[in-house]
Amino acid sequence: MNAIACPLLELVETPADLRALPPAVLPRLADELRSCLIGSVAESGGHFAAGLGTVELTIALHYLFDTPADALVWDVGHQCYPHKILTGRRARLPAIRRRGGPSGFLRRDESPYDAFGAGHSSTSISAALGIAVANARLGRDRRAVAIIGDGGLTAGLAFEALDHAGATGADLLVVLNDNRMSISPNVGALSECLRDRAGTGGAAAWFEGLGFEYRGPVDGHDLPALLAAIGDVRSRRGPRLLHVVTQKGRGYRPAERDPIKYHGVTPFDVENGTLTGAGSAQPTYTQLFGDWLCEAAERDPRIVAITPAMREGSGLVRFASRFPDRYFDVGIAEQHAVTFAAGLAAQGLRPVVAIYSTFLQRAYDQLVHDVALQKLPVLFAIDRAGLVGPDGATHNGGLDLSFLRCVPGLTVMAPTDGEELRNMLHTGIGLDGPAAVRYPRALTTAPAPGAPLVTLPHGASEVRRNGSSIAILAFGTLLATAMDVAEEIDATVVNMRYVKPLDARRVAELARGHELLVTLEESALAGGAGAAVTECLAARGLAVPVLNLGLPDAFIEHGTRDEALADARLDRAAVLAAIEARRAQLEPEVETGPRRSFGSFALGSALSRARLR
């Protein structure tokens, strides 16, 4: 860690140590905590600007509440780094989001001070209400506090929890950390309501109308005022809301000037804020999506884009600038985003919903009921599909193929590279029904300059390599791994392209011409693309051995993307080993049984390869 003198902070290993300090030294502790945070994240990278804004608030909450008996439920986790420092994880913070280091979010199995796990937004009020009601039922004299940002408050889940909490009379404190930001500047009418800083109308009236006792707004960087306000609401009972105003990026000038850029960072130079290791000569799938969307919008005035508060993460910055009247940031409101898109499509527009795989989980009913059931032409651009690396289990997009494949009428595609991504998006936007293109958080190859867009045949795969007795059916980004392995074992490789509709003709052809089919996908095995292949074979009465390789029935931990792939046994070495092991199992069977052995199958395979086009 960057060498920073923090003599007061060194005395604080747990919140109990913090509570032993006199109030007069807490402002100095805040300065040291902020310096520690800056130095640590400069070394490790990670979520940054939000935590800078919650230093004083974190100190005040742990100082006045008896944590961990009293539960602090932090929303999302972006703002939780100061909390981690004060709860025994200061020495490990430089390893945050790395293999073996702390998570970038909240985890109950990491610390007893993480009262409730979080990585997605807007869960804190619901969870804290549950804790408060449980405390009452169990006769425990403990407090429950939800700390939620004004960005998190835009989600329907937060509204539902406020509505319920206000009616229960539960002993719940909600601390609203209002910094006018989500990752991007906050949006929506509620954001305007919160800007009433007088506390006599607007926010006060709205929260009191929901059954909450309102206090604020309070300067979230004035520790004496913050301690007084929290002490006051702590002494009361029932649903209370404390409105705290903070500055995202507080105390580090580059982050104050550009809190969006410094929301999440790679390692950087503390002196000047220069980020290191952030650039690459290769584009990302996200960047290529953003480029395609701008080009498509130039050609077709019906195209509009919707994002649930992920303008930067989903690659929409340029589109938002060029087509501001066709760009809709709906806040952290995934359900609304999808049904809003359905309404736009019902009137003849061509909406593109840019959304992370794990965030689409929150809008599944809307995808089914509002889009697919009505056969509306909504294109879902699903980013962060597969393993994301440092963000870990909460953001690994491993379930989308399983929950999308079963939706009637939905076309599902998985590109292998940048050029195919563009062609799939182009194909999807031209369909008369809903379509989804899922792609990872990863670098890819750039399309050739001036390469024309191609409409891909619906449900058609392509053979990338002809081999002998084994065929690898690759879905999406693991095609390169399949090709590498195939060179080692002389396997046929097919880029399946479509998860739905599956190229059943090709699957049957491969089954008749090979002794073993291997499916390879960066998605859950249960119900995924490999399962589609085995269902297809069973339906056609084709009895050929199948090896399904994909994400296991487990949550993959944070680390690099390569480490995550290795954990999932989807790196080159593990894929090759799995195929060799399965082939070894089959060899005795085919040598003694009615089927031909791998060696004697060479002639039949050669004949089948001639038919694979």
N, C-alpha and C positions, 0 to 999 in steps of 0.2 A: 504494500500500500504506500501511496505517497506519504512521506514523513511529515506529519502535521502534529504539532504540540496540542494535546487536548487533556490537560491535567485534571480538569473537573470531570470530563466524560469518562476518564479512566477509572474514576471511583464508582461508576454506575454500570454494574453488570446486569442488574435486574431492576424492575420498577420499585422494588422494596428499597433498594439503595437510593433511587431517585427521591422517594418520599422521605428519606432521612435528611435531605438537604434543606437548608432554610430557603424560603421564597426569594429572598434578595439575590441569590446567586443564579436563579433560573435563567435570566436573560443571558448571562455569560455562558451557561450550559447550552442555550439555544445556538449561540454563535459557534461553539465548538462542535455541536452536533451537525450544523450545516456545513462546516468546514470538513468534517469527517465524511459526510455524504458526498460532497464534491470530490474529495480526493479518492474515495473508494470507487465511485462510478466512473471517474476519469480513467481508472485502471481497468475496470471490468466491463464497462458499458452497461446498459440496462435502462429501465424507466427512471427518469431523472427530474424533469421540471415539476411534475405533480408533487413529488416528495419534498422538494425545496419549499413548496408552499404550505406544507403541513407540519413543519418543525415545531413551531410554538404550540400548535393545537395538540400534537402528539404528546409533548411534555406535559401540558396542562391536564389532559385526560388521564394519563398514567399517574400523575401526581395526586389527583383528587379521587380517583376510583381505585378500589382495592382489587386490581388485576392480579392474577387471572380469575379470581372468584367472581368479580364483576366482569362481564363480557363486553369487550370492545369488538364490534363487528364492522370491519372495514370493507367498503365496497370496492370491487374490482381487484385492487392490489397495487395499482399504479402509485398510490399515495402512501404505501406501507413501508418504504425503506427506513424512515426514521423510527418507526415502530419496531422494526427488526433490530436496529442498532441498540435500542433501549431494552430489548428483551433477550439479551445473551448471545446475539449473533453478530456482534460488531466485528470480531476477528475473522469471521467467515464471509463477510460481505463482499470482499474482492472476488470471491468465487461464485457470486450470485448468477444464476441461470446457466452455470456450467456443471458438467457431470460431477456429482458428489457434493456440490455446493448448495446453498439455499435456493429455493424456488423464487422466481420473480413475483410470485403471488402469495396468497395466504393458504396455509396448509395445516390442518389440525394435527397431522402426524409429524410436523416439523417442530412445533412448539405449543405448549399449553396456553400461551398467550394469543395464539391464533384461534380465536373462539369458533370461527366458522370458515371453511375453505371458500376461496373466491378466486376467480380469474375472469369471469364474465360479469358484465355490469348489472347493477340495479337489484341485487339479491339481498342487500344488507337489511333493509327494513323488514322484509318478510322473515328472515332468519332471526333477527333480534326480537321480533314480536313473538316468534315461537319460543325463544329462550325465556322471554319475560313471562309468558303464560305457563311454561313448564316450571319456572321458579315458584310461581304462585301455587300451582297444583302440588308441588313437592314441599311447600312450606319453607322455602329457602329465602333468607333475607339478602338477596343479591340483585344487582342492577344489570340492565341490558341497554347497551348504547349502540346505535347504528350511526356510522359516519359515511355519508353519501355526498357525492359532488353534484353540482347543479346539472352537469351533463348526464349523470346517472339517473337524475330525477325525471328525465324526459321519457323514460321507458314505461310501458304500460304496467309492468310488474311492480314498479315503485308506486304508481297510482293505486293499484289494487291493494297493496299493503297499507298505504296511508288510509284508504277508505275503511279497511277492516280494523286497523288499530284504533282509529278515532271512535269507532263504535263499541270497542271492547272495554275501553277504560283501563287498559293494561298499563303497568308501570314501565313505560318505554320512553327513552330519550332518543330523539333523532337529531343528530348534528349535521346541518347542511353546510358543507364546505363549498362556498360559492366563489368560484374564481372566473366565472363567465366563459369557461372552456370545457369542452369535452377533450378530444385530441385536437380537433379544430375548434374555432370559436363556436360557442354554443348557439343553438338555433331554436326557434319556436316562440310561441306566445308566452309560455311560462318564463322563459329567459327574460323577456321584457318585464313581466310582473315582478321578478326578483330584483330588478333594478330600482324599485322604489325603496330607497335607503332610509326614508323617514320612519318606516315601521308602523305607520298609522293606517295605510291603505294597502292595496296591492297584495304583497306577500302575507302580511299580517292577517288581513281579512280572509285570504284564501285558506291559509292553514287553520285558522280559528274556525272557519266554516266546516272544516273536516273533523273538528273535535279536538284539535291540539292547542295547548297553551303555547303561545308564540313569544319568543324573546329574541330581540336583535333589531337590526344587524350589529354585530360586534366585530371590531378590528381583530382579525385572526393573527396579527403579528405584534399586538400589544399584550404582552404576557400578564401584567397585572389586571388589565380589563378582562382578559380571557379567563383568568382564574376566578375573578369575582363572578362573572356570568355563569361559568360552569358550576361553581359552588352554589349559586342561587338555584339553578335548575335541578341540581343534584338533590337539594333539600326538599324538593316538591315531589308529588306523586302523580300518576296518571300519564297520559300521552302528552309529551312536551316536545317542542322543536326549538332548537337554538340555531339561529341563522348567523353563520360566521363568514366574514368576507376575507378572502386570502388572495395572494398574487401568485400565479403559477410561475415558477422559475425564481422565486424570491431569493435574493442574496447572491446571485451569480449573474453578472451583467449580461453576458451573451444569452442566457436563458430568459432573462427578463425581457430582452429585446425581441427574441424569437422563440416563444414557448412551444410553438409547433415543431420547429426543427429539433429542439432539445427535449421534446416529450420522451422519446426513446432514442438512445445514442449508442454508437460504437465508442470504444475508448477514445479519449480526446486529450488535448494539451490544456492543462488548467490555466496556463497563463493567457492564452489567446482564444481558447474554445475551439480550436481546429480539430475536427473529427478525423480519426485515422482509420484506415482500412474500410472506408465506406464506399469506395468506388470500384468499378470493375469494367473491363473492356466489353464483357458480355452483358447483354440485357437480361432483365428478369422477365418471367412470364407476366408479372403485373405491369411492367412498363409496356410490353408489347400489346397487352390488352388495352391499355389507355391509348396507345397510338392507333390501334385498329378502330376504337370507338370514335375517335375524332374524325378519322377518314370516313367511316361509315355515316356519321352524322352529316358530313359535307355532302354526301351523295343522296341521303334520304332524310328529308325534313321531318319524317314521322318518328325518328329515333329520339328517345329521351333516356336519361340515366337517373337511377335512384340509388342512394346509399344510406344505410343506417349509421351515420356518423363516422364513416371510414373513408373520407375523401383522399387522404394521403395514402393510407394503407392499401386501398383498392386501385390506386393509380388514376384517380379522377381529377387531379389538380388542373391539368391542361384543359380537359373537357369543361370543367366548371368555369374557367376563365374565358374560353372561346364561345361557349354556349350557355351563358348564365340563365337564360330563360327556359332551357331544356334540361337543367340540372336540378335535382331535388335531394337535398340532405334532410332527411326526416327526423334526425336525432336518433338516439339509441332505441329504435322502435321497429324491430325486425318484422313483427306481425303486420304492423301498419304498412311498412314498406312494400310487402308482397301484395296485400289487398289493394293498396293504392295503385300499384303497377297493373293489377288486374282491371281496375276501373279505367285506367288509361287505355289498356288494350281493348277493352270492350267498346271504346269509341273510335278505334281505328289507328291509334298510335302504336309504335313498336318499342315498348319499354325494355330496358336492360337493367336488371337488378344486380348490382355489383356487391357481393356479400361473401364473407368468409364461410368456409364449410361449417365450422362449429356454431356460427351465429345463425345459419339457416336452420339449424336444429330448433331454434326458438320460434320458427314460423312455419312449422311443418303442416299444421292444419290449414293454414292459409294457402300454402302451395297446393294441397290436395283439393280443398273445398272451393276455393275462390279462383284458382288458376286452372288446374288440370280438369276438374269436373266440367268446367265450362269451355274447355279446349281453347283457351285464350293464348295468343302468341306472345308470351313473355319469355325472354331469354335470361337465364340465370348464369352469370359469370361467377363461378365459385372458386374463389382464391383460397390459399392455405389448405388445399386438399392434400391429404397425406400427412407426412411427418414434418413438423415445422422447426424442430430443433430447440433453441433456447427457451421458447415460451412453454414448452412441455405439454403435459397431459391435457390441460384445459383448452389448448388451442390445436392439438393434433386433429386433423380432419380425417378421421378414419372411418366414419360411419355413413358418409353421404351416399356411397354407391349402394349400400344396403337399404337405406330408407328411400332412395330415389328409384331404384330399379323396380320396386313393386307398385309404383304409381301408374295407373293406366294412361296411355297416350303420351307419356313424357319421353322425349328423346334424350339420351344421356351419352355424352362423348368425353373421351379422355385423350388429350394430345400427347405426343411424344417429344415435340420440340416447338420452337417459336413459329415456324412456318405452318405447321399443322394446327397450332392454336388459332392463328389468324383464319385459316380455312374453315375450321370448325365453328368459330364465331360467325363467320360469313354464312356458313350453311345454316346455323341455328337461327339467325335473324331472318332468314328467308322462308322458314317453315310456317305452316298455317296453324301450328299448335305450339305448346310449350316445349322448351328445350333447355338443357343444362350442359355447360362445358366446365369441367372441373380440372384445376391445374394447381401446381404446388408453389410454395414459397421457395423459389430456386432460380438459379441462373439457367439460361438456355442459349441455344444458337440463334443468331439473328437471321431472319429471312434474307434471301438474296435481294440486293437493291432492285427495285422495280418489279419484283416477282408478282405475277398476277394472282388475284384471289380466285380460288377454285371451289366450286360447290361440290362437296363430296357425295358420292352415291349413298343413298340412305341405307344404313345398316350394313355397309360393305367394308370388309377388312382388306388388308393387302399382305402378300407374302414378301418378307424382307430377305429371307434366306432359305434355300432348299437344302435339307440335310437327309439323314438316314432314318433311323428307327424312332427317334424322339422328336416331338414337336412342342415348341414353347409358344404359348398363346399369351402375348404381352398386352396388358391394358395400361396405356399411358406411359408415365415417365420412366418405368423400369425397362423399357425396350432396349436401352443401351446395355444394361446389365445382361439382358437376354442374349443380345448379339455377342457379347464377350464370352458368355458361358457356351453359346452354341459353337463358337470356334474351337473350343476345347473338346467338345463331345460330338461334333458334326451333327447338330440338331437343326431341324427346320424351325424358322422363326416367323411368326405372323403378328403383325401389328393389327390388333383387333379393332382399334379406333372407337367402335360403338360398344357400349355396355348394354344399351337398349336402343333400338332392336338389335339383338345379337345376330351375328352372321351365322345362322344355323346351318346353311348349306356348307360353309367353309368348315365348321366344326365337324359335321358328318364326314366330309371329305378327308379331313385330317385323321379322324378316328379309323377310317377304313384303310388308311395308308401308313399308319404308325403303330408301334407297339406301346407307346406311353405318351400321354398328353400331359403337359405341365402348364398350369395357368399361373400367371405372375401379375400381381396387382399391389399397389400401395394403398390398400383399403382393407377393412375388416373381412376376414374369411367368411364369417357368418352372414349369409345372404348376399355376398358380394358378387363380383364378376365371375370368379371361379365357380361359385355355386350355380350361376346361370349356365355355365358350360356343362356341369354335371347333370343339371335338370334337363338340358337339351338332349344329352346323350341318353338319359333314361327314357325320355319321351319317345325317342326313335329306336329304342331297343338295341343300342350299340354298347356292347360290353368291352370297353377298352380301359385299361388302368389309367387313372387320373391322379396327378399330384397337384394339389392346390397350395400355392404359396402366396401369403399375404400377411396382413397384420394379425398377430395372435390375439387371443381373448384376454387381453391385459392392457393396462394403461402404460404407455411408454414414457419414461422420465425425460426431463430436460437435459440438454447437452447440445452438441453439434448435430446437424442433420445426419452426417455420416455415422456418428455414434448411435443415433436413434435407429437408423437403418440396420446397423449391426445388431442392436438389441432385438430388433424384430426379425432377425435372421433373413434379411433381404439384401445384404451386400453380396458382392460377386462370389466370395469364397463360400458363404453359407448356402447360397442358391445352388452352386455347383455341388457342394457336399450333400445337400438334400436330394438332388437328382441322382447322384451316384449311389446314395444309400437306397433309394427306391429301386433303382435298376438292379442293385445287388439282391434285393428282396425278390424281384420278379424273375431273375435269370433261372433259378432252379425250377420255378413253376413252368416257364415256357420251354425249358429243355425236356421236361418229363411229361408235360401235359399236351393237350391237343393243339395249342397255339405254337407258332414257330418261334425259335429263339431269335435273339437280336441279331446274331450272326447270319442265320439262314434267312432273315427277313430283308437282307440288303437288296435282293432283286425286286421284291414287291415294293419296297420303298422307292427304288429308282423309278419304277413304273408310275408310282403315285406322284412323285415329284414332277413328272412331265405334265401332270394334269393340274398342278397348283399354279394358278396364274392370278 
